[in-house]
Amino acid sequence: MEIRPTAELIDYTPDPIKNVAIAARLCYSKDGARDLEKKMSRQDMEKLVKKVVELGHHSTLEHTYFYFHIECSRVTSHQLVRQRIGTSYSQRSQRYVEEDNFSYITPPSIMAKPALQKKYKEWMQKGQEFYQELLNNNIPAEDARFVLPTVKTNLVVSFNARSLYHFFSLRCCTRAQWEIRSIARQMLKQVKKIAPVLFENAGAPCEVSGECPEGKLSCGKVVKLKNGGN
Ligand SMILES: Cc1cc2nc3c(=O)[nH]c(=O)nc-3n(C[C@H](O)[C@H](O)[C@H](O)COP(=O)(O)OP(=O)(O)OC[C@H]3O[C@@H](n4cnc5c(N)ncnc54)[C@H](O)[C@@H]3O)c2cc1C
């Protein structure tokens, strides 16, 4: 079955703004966290979070977490788990869970060529059939999986807000591979909805600062943005 890569925000720190604001204010106050919570208005909190984000006092962003369910190819989960700091992962096991509901992602470049898409689908089906044949012959799932083509996988991932900032700056950029970029963009959209002040400056560097760190490898989008395009 052909599927699309998806990221769904499942859970998050109930009040991300409050946690960050209290952490930031506590550094420069004699009050404890409970007192600060009582003393600070919503407006104070939002103003402080905005300032903290702009100034780069980002350690305070670590006091919030966002928990996602992600469905993507194993190509992309491999890239995702390279982010080591401020993240936790749990991924469905191919040793203990047999791939009976065989799902996979088709890259847009292949989808655009119907003849190749058809071959791609056949290739995927052949992989599944051989996998099934191995299982039917009592080969353990942990060994049968060696013949699987790049199938879909499921993960739950927790990021703190600081780590999300870093992830978005790397993976919302057009230099990132399309599938992980799609995942990152879906995640950014959802966290922006929950905590717009916190994630106001999150995204690809060109969208956030108008600058591109990619040098000669730049896609040129920054020039378009500077000229009022998107
Ligand atoms: C466009 C693109 C192309 C890529 N291509 C490749 C590729 O060809 N091959 C490849 O292997 N990877 C590639 N990557 C993955 C990349 O190298 C990183 O592994 C991945 O993006 C995670 O970034 P990170 O290490 O900064 O994040 P994290 O692991 O979350 O680390 C966050 C930050 O903590 C610090 N840190 C973490 N660990 C250490 C440490 N051990 N020592 C010192 N400081 C540390 C660093 O400042 C780091 O930026 C690519 C990534 C992108 C976005």
Ligand as a Chemical Component Dictionary entry (heavy atoms), coordinates in Angstrom:
data_LIG
# 
_chem_comp.id                   LIG 
_chem_comp.type                 NON-POLYMER 
_chem_comp.pdbx_formal_charge   0 
_chem_comp.three_letter_code    LIG 
# 
loop_
_chem_comp_atom.comp_id 
_chem_comp_atom.atom_id 
_chem_comp_atom.alt_atom_id 
_chem_comp_atom.type_symbol 
_chem_comp_atom.charge 
_chem_comp_atom.model_Cartn_x 
_chem_comp_atom.model_Cartn_y 
_chem_comp_atom.model_Cartn_z 
_chem_comp_atom.pdbx_ordinal 
LIG C1  C1  C 0 21.158 18.808 4.120  1  
LIG C2  C2  C 0 21.787 17.781 4.998  2  
LIG C3  C3  C 0 22.643 16.842 4.458  3  
LIG C4  C4  C 0 23.252 15.885 5.278  4  
LIG N1  N1  N 0 24.089 14.973 4.710  5  
LIG C5  C5  C 0 24.711 14.074 5.491  6  
LIG C6  C6  C 0 25.624 13.127 4.945  7  
LIG O1  O1  O 0 25.885 13.124 3.751  8  
LIG N2  N2  N 0 26.210 12.227 5.770  9  
LIG C7  C7  C 0 25.971 12.230 7.127  10 
LIG O2  O2  O 0 26.548 11.417 7.857  11 
LIG N3  N3  N 0 25.098 13.088 7.670  12 
LIG C8  C8  C 0 24.472 14.012 6.900  13 
LIG N4  N4  N 0 23.581 14.876 7.465  14 
LIG C9  C9  C 0 23.274 14.771 8.904  15 
LIG C10 C10 C 0 24.064 15.813 9.714  16 
LIG O3  O3  O 0 25.453 15.658 9.545  17 
LIG C11 C11 C 0 23.720 15.707 11.204 18 
LIG O4  O4  O 0 24.108 14.452 11.695 19 
LIG C12 C12 C 0 22.254 15.863 11.493 20 
LIG O5  O5  O 0 21.712 16.926 10.755 21 
LIG C13 C13 C 0 22.052 16.158 13.000 22 
LIG O6  O6  O 0 22.593 17.430 13.286 23 
LIG P1  P1  P 0 23.387 17.736 14.612 24 
LIG O7  O7  O 0 24.525 16.789 14.826 25 
LIG O8  O8  O 0 23.722 19.200 14.572 26 
LIG O9  O9  O 0 22.229 17.507 15.702 27 
LIG P2  P2  P 0 22.338 16.894 17.160 28 
LIG O10 O10 O 0 22.904 15.542 17.121 29 
LIG O11 O11 O 0 20.996 17.022 17.772 30 
LIG O12 O12 O 0 23.354 17.837 17.889 31 
LIG C14 C14 C 0 22.985 19.181 18.224 32 
LIG C15 C15 C 0 24.232 20.001 18.431 33 
LIG O13 O13 O 0 24.912 19.522 19.607 34 
LIG C16 C16 C 0 26.320 19.592 19.395 35 
LIG N5  N5  N 0 26.864 18.218 19.451 36 
LIG C17 C17 C 0 26.171 17.048 19.342 37 
LIG N6  N6  N 0 26.988 15.999 19.480 38 
LIG C18 C18 C 0 28.221 16.493 19.631 39 
LIG C19 C19 C 0 29.494 15.896 19.779 40 
LIG N7  N7  N 0 29.673 14.573 19.782 41 
LIG N8  N8  N 0 30.557 16.700 19.926 42 
LIG C20 C20 C 0 30.430 18.047 19.914 43 
LIG N9  N9  N 0 29.245 18.683 19.752 44 
LIG C21 C21 C 0 28.158 17.916 19.614 45 
LIG C22 C22 C 0 26.529 20.238 18.035 46 
LIG O14 O14 O 0 26.643 21.641 18.213 47 
LIG C23 C23 C 0 25.246 19.912 17.300 48 
LIG O15 O15 O 0 24.939 20.821 16.244 49 
LIG C24 C24 C 0 22.976 15.846 6.664  50 
LIG C25 C25 C 0 22.090 16.799 7.196  51 
LIG C26 C26 C 0 21.504 17.750 6.391  52 
LIG C27 C27 C 0 20.538 18.740 7.012  53 
# 
loop_
_chem_comp_bond.comp_id 
_chem_comp_bond.atom_id_1 
_chem_comp_bond.atom_id_2 
_chem_comp_bond.value_order 
_chem_comp_bond.pdbx_ordinal 
LIG C1  C2  SING 1  
LIG C2  C3  SING 2  
LIG C2  C26 DOUB 3  
LIG C3  C4  DOUB 4  
LIG C4  N1  SING 5  
LIG C4  C24 SING 6  
LIG N1  C5  DOUB 7  
LIG C5  C6  SING 8  
LIG C5  C8  SING 9  
LIG C6  O1  DOUB 10 
LIG C6  N2  SING 11 
LIG N2  C7  SING 12 
LIG C7  O2  DOUB 13 
LIG C7  N3  SING 14 
LIG N3  C8  DOUB 15 
LIG C8  N4  SING 16 
LIG N4  C9  SING 17 
LIG N4  C24 SING 18 
LIG C9  C10 SING 19 
LIG C10 O3  SING 20 
LIG C10 C11 SING 21 
LIG C11 O4  SING 22 
LIG C11 C12 SING 23 
LIG C12 O5  SING 24 
LIG C12 C13 SING 25 
LIG C13 O6  SING 26 
LIG O6  P1  SING 27 
LIG P1  O7  DOUB 28 
LIG P1  O8  SING 29 
LIG P1  O9  SING 30 
LIG O9  P2  SING 31 
LIG P2  O10 DOUB 32 
LIG P2  O11 SING 33 
LIG P2  O12 SING 34 
LIG O12 C14 SING 35 
LIG C14 C15 SING 36 
LIG C15 O13 SING 37 
LIG C15 C23 SING 38 
LIG O13 C16 SING 39 
LIG C16 N5  SING 40 
LIG C16 C22 SING 41 
LIG N5  C17 SING 42 
LIG N5  C21 SING 43 
LIG C17 N6  DOUB 44 
LIG N6  C18 SING 45 
LIG C18 C19 SING 46 
LIG C18 C21 DOUB 47 
LIG C19 N7  SING 48 
LIG C19 N8  DOUB 49 
LIG N8  C20 SING 50 
LIG C20 N9  DOUB 51 
LIG N9  C21 SING 52 
LIG C22 O14 SING 53 
LIG C22 C23 SING 54 
LIG C23 O15 SING 55 
LIG C24 C25 DOUB 56 
LIG C25 C26 SING 57 
LIG C26 C27 SING 58 
# 
